[in-house]
Amino acid sequence: MSKSTWDEALVAAEVTYVLEVDGKIVVIEGVPARLNAETGERYFAPETVEQLHKIIHSSQSPQRMIQAPVFHFAA
């Protein structure tokens, strides 16, 4: 895939970033990303990743709390 074709497949979007930190799920909404329209793969600018790390490791209070069901994948 040429660079220009690759760039055309990416669109600016705001996404929800979810990860597990020390056994706790952290959800960050409204994260700017480049989204591959075909695959759904997300790409983050280095500055965005740096800001995500600051948010994750800060002691600031979350804007809201959620509850989520947990399932075990059994093949």
Distance bins in CASP14 RR format, pairs under 12 A and 6 or more apart:
PFRMAT RR
TARGET T0000
AUTHOR 0000-0000-0000
RMODE 2
METHOD distances of the structure
MODEL  1
1 7 0 0 0 0 1 0 0 0 0 0 0
1 8 0 0 0 0 1 0 0 0 0 0 0
1 9 1 0 0 1 0 0 0 0 0 0 0
1 10 0 0 0 0 0 1 0 0 0 0 0
1 36 0 0 0 0 0 1 0 0 0 0 0
1 38 0 0 0 0 0 1 0 0 0 0 0
1 39 0 0 0 0 0 1 0 0 0 0 0
2 8 0 0 0 0 1 0 0 0 0 0 0
2 9 0 0 0 0 0 1 0 0 0 0 0
3 9 0 0 0 0 0 1 0 0 0 0 0
3 10 0 0 0 0 0 1 0 0 0 0 0
4 10 0 0 0 0 0 1 0 0 0 0 0
5 36 0 0 0 0 0 1 0 0 0 0 0
5 37 0 0 0 0 0 1 0 0 0 0 0
5 38 0 0 0 0 0 1 0 0 0 0 0
6 34 0 0 0 0 0 1 0 0 0 0 0
6 36 0 0 0 0 1 0 0 0 0 0 0
6 37 0 0 0 0 0 1 0 0 0 0 0
6 38 0 0 0 0 0 1 0 0 0 0 0
6 39 0 0 0 0 0 1 0 0 0 0 0
6 41 0 0 0 0 0 1 0 0 0 0 0
6 43 0 0 0 0 0 1 0 0 0 0 0
7 34 0 0 0 0 1 0 0 0 0 0 0
7 36 0 0 0 0 0 1 0 0 0 0 0
7 37 0 0 0 0 0 1 0 0 0 0 0
7 43 0 0 0 0 0 1 0 0 0 0 0
8 34 0 0 0 0 0 1 0 0 0 0 0
8 36 0 0 0 0 0 1 0 0 0 0 0
8 37 0 0 0 0 1 0 0 0 0 0 0
8 38 0 0 0 0 0 1 0 0 0 0 0
9 34 0 0 0 0 1 0 0 0 0 0 0
9 35 0 0 0 0 1 0 0 0 0 0 0
9 36 1 0 1 0 0 0 0 0 0 0 0
9 37 1 0 1 0 0 0 0 0 0 0 0
9 38 1 0 1 0 0 0 0 0 0 0 0
9 39 0 0 0 0 1 0 0 0 0 0 0
9 40 0 0 0 0 1 0 0 0 0 0 0
9 41 0 0 0 0 1 0 0 0 0 0 0
9 43 0 0 0 0 0 1 0 0 0 0 0
10 33 0 0 0 0 1 0 0 0 0 0 0
10 34 1 0 1 0 0 0 0 0 0 0 0
10 35 1 0 0 1 0 0 0 0 0 0 0
10 36 1 0 1 0 0 0 0 0 0 0 0
10 37 1 0 0 1 0 0 0 0 0 0 0
10 38 0 0 0 0 1 0 0 0 0 0 0
10 39 0 0 0 0 0 1 0 0 0 0 0
10 40 0 0 0 0 1 0 0 0 0 0 0
10 41 0 0 0 0 1 0 0 0 0 0 0
10 42 0 0 0 0 1 0 0 0 0 0 0
10 43 1 0 0 1 0 0 0 0 0 0 0
10 44 0 0 0 0 0 1 0 0 0 0 0
10 45 0 0 0 0 0 1 0 0 0 0 0
11 32 0 0 0 0 0 1 0 0 0 0 0
11 33 0 0 0 0 1 0 0 0 0 0 0
11 34 1 0 0 1 0 0 0 0 0 0 0
11 35 1 0 1 0 0 0 0 0 0 0 0
11 36 0 0 0 0 1 0 0 0 0 0 0
11 37 1 0 1 0 0 0 0 0 0 0 0
11 38 0 0 0 0 0 1 0 0 0 0 0
11 39 0 0 0 0 0 1 0 0 0 0 0
11 40 0 0 0 0 1 0 0 0 0 0 0
11 41 0 0 0 0 0 1 0 0 0 0 0
11 42 0 0 0 0 0 1 0 0 0 0 0
11 43 0 0 0 0 0 1 0 0 0 0 0
12 31 0 0 0 0 0 1 0 0 0 0 0
12 32 1 0 0 1 0 0 0 0 0 0 0
12 33 1 0 0 1 0 0 0 0 0 0 0
12 34 1 0 0 1 0 0 0 0 0 0 0
12 35 1 0 0 1 0 0 0 0 0 0 0
12 36 0 0 0 0 0 1 0 0 0 0 0
12 37 0 0 0 0 0 1 0 0 0 0 0
12 42 0 0 0 0 0 1 0 0 0 0 0
12 43 0 0 0 0 0 1 0 0 0 0 0
12 44 0 0 0 0 0 1 0 0 0 0 0
12 45 0 0 0 0 0 1 0 0 0 0 0
12 48 0 0 0 0 0 1 0 0 0 0 0
13 30 0 0 0 0 1 0 0 0 0 0 0
13 31 0 0 0 0 1 0 0 0 0 0 0
13 32 1 0 0 1 0 0 0 0 0 0 0
13 33 1 0 1 0 0 0 0 0 0 0 0
13 34 1 0 0 1 0 0 0 0 0 0 0
13 35 1 0 1 0 0 0 0 0 0 0 0
13 36 0 0 0 0 0 1 0 0 0 0 0
13 37 0 0 0 0 1 0 0 0 0 0 0
13 40 0 0 0 0 1 0 0 0 0 0 0
13 41 0 0 0 0 0 1 0 0 0 0 0
13 42 1 0 0 1 0 0 0 0 0 0 0
13 43 0 0 0 0 0 1 0 0 0 0 0
13 44 0 0 0 0 0 1 0 0 0 0 0
14 28 0 0 0 0 0 1 0 0 0 0 0
14 29 1 0 0 1 0 0 0 0 0 0 0
14 30 1 0 1 0 0 0 0 0 0 0 0
14 31 1 0 0 1 0 0 0 0 0 0 0
14 32 1 0 1 0 0 0 0 0 0 0 0
14 33 1 0 0 1 0 0 0 0 0 0 0
14 34 0 0 0 0 0 1 0 0 0 0 0
14 35 0 0 0 0 1 0 0 0 0 0 0
14 42 0 0 0 0 0 1 0 0 0 0 0
14 44 0 0 0 0 0 1 0 0 0 0 0
14 48 0 0 0 0 0 1 0 0 0 0 0
15 27 0 0 0 0 0 1 0 0 0 0 0
15 28 0 0 0 0 1 0 0 0 0 0 0
15 29 0 0 0 0 1 0 0 0 0 0 0
15 30 1 0 0 1 0 0 0 0 0 0 0
15 31 1 0 1 0 0 0 0 0 0 0 0
15 32 0 0 0 0 1 0 0 0 0 0 0
15 33 1 0 1 0 0 0 0 0 0 0 0
15 34 0 0 0 0 1 0 0 0 0 0 0
15 35 1 0 0 1 0 0 0 0 0 0 0
15 36 0 0 0 0 0 1 0 0 0 0 0
15 40 0 0 0 0 1 0 0 0 0 0 0
15 41 0 0 0 0 0 1 0 0 0 0 0
15 42 1 0 1 0 0 0 0 0 0 0 0
15 43 0 0 0 0 0 1 0 0 0 0 0
15 44 0 0 0 0 1 0 0 0 0 0 0
15 48 0 0 0 0 0 1 0 0 0 0 0
15 52 0 0 0 0 0 1 0 0 0 0 0
16 25 0 0 0 0 0 1 0 0 0 0 0
16 26 0 0 0 0 0 1 0 0 0 0 0
16 27 1 0 0 1 0 0 0 0 0 0 0
16 28 1 0 0 1 0 0 0 0 0 0 0
16 29 1 0 1 0 0 0 0 0 0 0 0
16 30 1 0 0 1 0 0 0 0 0 0 0
16 31 1 0 0 1 0 0 0 0 0 0 0
16 32 0 0 0 0 0 1 0 0 0 0 0
16 33 0 0 0 0 1 0 0 0 0 0 0
16 35 0 0 0 0 0 1 0 0 0 0 0
16 42 0 0 0 0 0 1 0 0 0 0 0
16 52 0 0 0 0 0 1 0 0 0 0 0
16 66 0 0 0 0 0 1 0 0 0 0 0
17 25 0 0 0 0 0 1 0 0 0 0 0
17 26 0 0 0 0 1 0 0 0 0 0 0
17 27 1 0 0 1 0 0 0 0 0 0 0
17 28 1 0 1 0 0 0 0 0 0 0 0
17 29 1 0 0 1 0 0 0 0 0 0 0
17 30 0 0 0 0 1 0 0 0 0 0 0
17 31 1 0 1 0 0 0 0 0 0 0 0
17 32 0 0 0 0 0 1 0 0 0 0 0
17 33 0 0 0 0 1 0 0 0 0 0 0
17 42 0 0 0 0 1 0 0 0 0 0 0
17 44 0 0 0 0 1 0 0 0 0 0 0
17 48 0 0 0 0 1 0 0 0 0 0 0
17 49 0 0 0 0 1 0 0 0 0 0 0
17 51 0 0 0 0 0 1 0 0 0 0 0
17 52 1 0 0 1 0 0 0 0 0 0 0
17 53 0 0 0 0 0 1 0 0 0 0 0
17 55 0 0 0 0 1 0 0 0 0 0 0
17 56 0 0 0 0 1 0 0 0 0 0 0
18 24 0 0 0 0 0 1 0 0 0 0 0
18 25 1 0 0 1 0 0 0 0 0 0 0
18 26 1 0 0 1 0 0 0 0 0 0 0
18 27 1 0 1 0 0 0 0 0 0 0 0
18 28 1 0 0 1 0 0 0 0 0 0 0
18 29 0 0 0 0 1 0 0 0 0 0 0
18 30 0 0 0 0 0 1 0 0 0 0 0
18 31 0 0 0 0 0 1 0 0 0 0 0
18 42 0 0 0 0 0 1 0 0 0 0 0
18 52 0 0 0 0 0 1 0 0 0 0 0
18 56 0 0 0 0 0 1 0 0 0 0 0
18 66 0 0 0 0 0 1 0 0 0 0 0
18 68 0 0 0 0 1 0 0 0 0 0 0
19 25 1 0 0 1 0 0 0 0 0 0 0
19 26 1 0 1 0 0 0 0 0 0 0 0
19 27 0 0 0 0 1 0 0 0 0 0 0
19 28 0 0 0 0 1 0 0 0 0 0 0
19 31 0 0 0 0 0 1 0 0 0 0 0
19 49 0 0 0 0 0 1 0 0 0 0 0
19 52 0 0 0 0 1 0 0 0 0 0 0
19 53 0 0 0 0 0 1 0 0 0 0 0
19 55 0 0 0 0 0 1 0 0 0 0 0
19 56 1 0 0 1 0 0 0 0 0 0 0
19 57 0 0 0 0 0 1 0 0 0 0 0
20 26 1 0 0 1 0 0 0 0 0 0 0
20 27 0 0 0 0 0 1 0 0 0 0 0
20 56 0 0 0 0 0 1 0 0 0 0 0
20 68 0 0 0 0 0 1 0 0 0 0 0
20 70 0 0 0 0 0 1 0 0 0 0 0
21 27 0 0 0 0 0 1 0 0 0 0 0
21 28 0 0 0 0 0 1 0 0 0 0 0
21 52 0 0 0 0 0 1 0 0 0 0 0
21 53 0 0 0 0 0 1 0 0 0 0 0
21 55 0 0 0 0 0 1 0 0 0 0 0
21 56 1 0 1 0 0 0 0 0 0 0 0
21 57 0 0 0 0 1 0 0 0 0 0 0
21 58 0 0 0 0 0 1 0 0 0 0 0
22 56 0 0 0 0 0 1 0 0 0 0 0
22 57 0 0 0 0 0 1 0 0 0 0 0
23 70 0 0 0 0 0 1 0 0 0 0 0
24 56 0 0 0 0 0 1 0 0 0 0 0
24 62 0 0 0 0 0 1 0 0 0 0 0
24 65 0 0 0 0 0 1 0 0 0 0 0
24 66 0 0 0 0 0 1 0 0 0 0 0
24 68 0 0 0 0 0 1 0 0 0 0 0
25 56 0 0 0 0 0 1 0 0 0 0 0
25 62 0 0 0 0 0 1 0 0 0 0 0
25 65 0 0 0 0 0 1 0 0 0 0 0
25 66 0 0 0 0 1 0 0 0 0 0 0
25 67 0 0 0 0 0 1 0 0 0 0 0
25 68 1 0 0 1 0 0 0 0 0 0 0
25 69 0 0 0 0 0 1 0 0 0 0 0
25 70 0 0 0 0 1 0 0 0 0 0 0
26 52 0 0 0 0 1 0 0 0 0 0 0
26 53 0 0 0 0 0 1 0 0 0 0 0
26 55 0 0 0 0 1 0 0 0 0 0 0
26 56 1 0 1 0 0 0 0 0 0 0 0
26 57 0 0 0 0 0 1 0 0 0 0 0
26 58 0 0 0 0 0 1 0 0 0 0 0
26 60 0 0 0 0 0 1 0 0 0 0 0
26 62 0 0 0 0 1 0 0 0 0 0 0
26 65 0 0 0 0 0 1 0 0 0 0 0
26 66 0 0 0 0 0 1 0 0 0 0 0
26 68 0 0 0 0 0 1 0 0 0 0 0
27 52 0 0 0 0 0 1 0 0 0 0 0
27 55 0 0 0 0 0 1 0 0 0 0 0
27 56 0 0 0 0 0 1 0 0 0 0 0
27 62 0 0 0 0 1 0 0 0 0 0 0
27 63 0 0 0 0 0 1 0 0 0 0 0
27 64 0 0 0 0 1 0 0 0 0 0 0
27 65 0 0 0 0 1 0 0 0 0 0 0
27 66 1 0 0 1 0 0 0 0 0 0 0
27 67 0 0 0 0 0 1 0 0 0 0 0
27 68 0 0 0 0 1 0 0 0 0 0 0
28 44 0 0 0 0 0 1 0 0 0 0 0
28 48 0 0 0 0 0 1 0 0 0 0 0
28 49 0 0 0 0 0 1 0 0 0 0 0
28 51 0 0 0 0 1 0 0 0 0 0 0
28 52 1 0 0 1 0 0 0 0 0 0 0
28 53 0 0 0 0 0 1 0 0 0 0 0
28 54 0 0 0 0 0 1 0 0 0 0 0
28 55 1 0 1 0 0 0 0 0 0 0 0
28 56 1 0 0 1 0 0 0 0 0 0 0
28 58 0 0 0 0 0 1 0 0 0 0 0
28 60 0 0 0 0 0 1 0 0 0 0 0
28 62 0 0 0 0 1 0 0 0 0 0 0
28 63 0 0 0 0 0 1 0 0 0 0 0
28 64 0 0 0 0 0 1 0 0 0 0 0
29 52 0 0 0 0 0 1 0 0 0 0 0
29 55 0 0 0 0 0 1 0 0 0 0 0
29 62 0 0 0 0 0 1 0 0 0 0 0
29 63 0 0 0 0 1 0 0 0 0 0 0
29 64 0 0 0 0 1 0 0 0 0 0 0
29 66 0 0 0 0 0 1 0 0 0 0 0
30 42 0 0 0 0 0 1 0 0 0 0 0
30 44 0 0 0 0 0 1 0 0 0 0 0
30 48 0 0 0 0 0 1 0 0 0 0 0
30 51 0 0 0 0 0 1 0 0 0 0 0
30 52 0 0 0 0 0 1 0 0 0 0 0
30 55 0 0 0 0 0 1 0 0 0 0 0
30 63 0 0 0 0 0 1 0 0 0 0 0
31 42 0 0 0 0 1 0 0 0 0 0 0
31 43 0 0 0 0 0 1 0 0 0 0 0
31 44 1 0 0 1 0 0 0 0 0 0 0
31 45 0 0 0 0 0 1 0 0 0 0 0
31 47 0 0 0 0 0 1 0 0 0 0 0
31 48 1 0 0 1 0 0 0 0 0 0 0
31 49 0 0 0 0 1 0 0 0 0 0 0
31 51 0 0 0 0 1 0 0 0 0 0 0
31 52 1 0 0 1 0 0 0 0 0 0 0
31 55 0 0 0 0 1 0 0 0 0 0 0
31 56 0 0 0 0 0 1 0 0 0 0 0
32 42 0 0 0 0 0 1 0 0 0 0 0
32 43 0 0 0 0 0 1 0 0 0 0 0
32 44 1 0 0 1 0 0 0 0 0 0 0
32 45 1 0 0 1 0 0 0 0 0 0 0
32 47 0 0 0 0 1 0 0 0 0 0 0
32 48 1 0 1 0 0 0 0 0 0 0 0
32 49 0 0 0 0 0 1 0 0 0 0 0
32 51 0 0 0 0 1 0 0 0 0 0 0
32 52 0 0 0 0 0 1 0 0 0 0 0
33 40 0 0 0 0 1 0 0 0 0 0 0
33 41 0 0 0 0 1 0 0 0 0 0 0
33 42 1 0 1 0 0 0 0 0 0 0 0
33 43 1 0 0 1 0 0 0 0 0 0 0
33 44 1 0 1 0 0 0 0 0 0 0 0
33 45 0 0 0 0 1 0 0 0 0 0 0
33 48 1 0 0 1 0 0 0 0 0 0 0
33 49 0 0 0 0 0 1 0 0 0 0 0
33 52 0 0 0 0 0 1 0 0 0 0 0
34 40 0 0 0 0 0 1 0 0 0 0 0
34 41 0 0 0 0 1 0 0 0 0 0 0
34 42 1 0 0 1 0 0 0 0 0 0 0
34 43 1 0 1 0 0 0 0 0 0 0 0
34 44 1 0 0 1 0 0 0 0 0 0 0
34 45 0 0 0 0 1 0 0 0 0 0 0
34 48 0 0 0 0 1 0 0 0 0 0 0
35 41 1 0 0 1 0 0 0 0 0 0 0
35 42 1 0 1 0 0 0 0 0 0 0 0
35 43 1 0 0 1 0 0 0 0 0 0 0
35 44 0 0 0 0 0 1 0 0 0 0 0
36 42 1 0 0 1 0 0 0 0 0 0 0
36 43 1 0 0 1 0 0 0 0 0 0 0
42 48 0 0 0 0 0 1 0 0 0 0 0
42 49 0 0 0 0 0 1 0 0 0 0 0
42 52 0 0 0 0 0 1 0 0 0 0 0
43 49 0 0 0 0 0 1 0 0 0 0 0
44 50 0 0 0 0 1 0 0 0 0 0 0
44 51 0 0 0 0 1 0 0 0 0 0 0
44 52 1 0 0 1 0 0 0 0 0 0 0
44 53 0 0 0 0 0 1 0 0 0 0 0
45 51 0 0 0 0 1 0 0 0 0 0 0
45 52 0 0 0 0 0 1 0 0 0 0 0
46 52 0 0 0 0 0 1 0 0 0 0 0
46 53 0 0 0 0 0 1 0 0 0 0 0
47 53 0 0 0 0 0 1 0 0 0 0 0
47 54 0 0 0 0 0 1 0 0 0 0 0
48 54 0 0 0 0 0 1 0 0 0 0 0
48 55 0 0 0 0 0 1 0 0 0 0 0
49 55 0 0 0 0 0 1 0 0 0 0 0
49 56 0 0 0 0 0 1 0 0 0 0 0
50 56 0 0 0 0 0 1 0 0 0 0 0
50 57 0 0 0 0 0 1 0 0 0 0 0
51 57 0 0 0 0 0 1 0 0 0 0 0
51 58 0 0 0 0 0 1 0 0 0 0 0
52 58 0 0 0 0 0 1 0 0 0 0 0
54 60 0 0 0 0 1 0 0 0 0 0 0
55 61 0 0 0 0 0 1 0 0 0 0 0
55 62 0 0 0 0 1 0 0 0 0 0 0
55 63 0 0 0 0 0 1 0 0 0 0 0
56 62 0 0 0 0 0 1 0 0 0 0 0
END
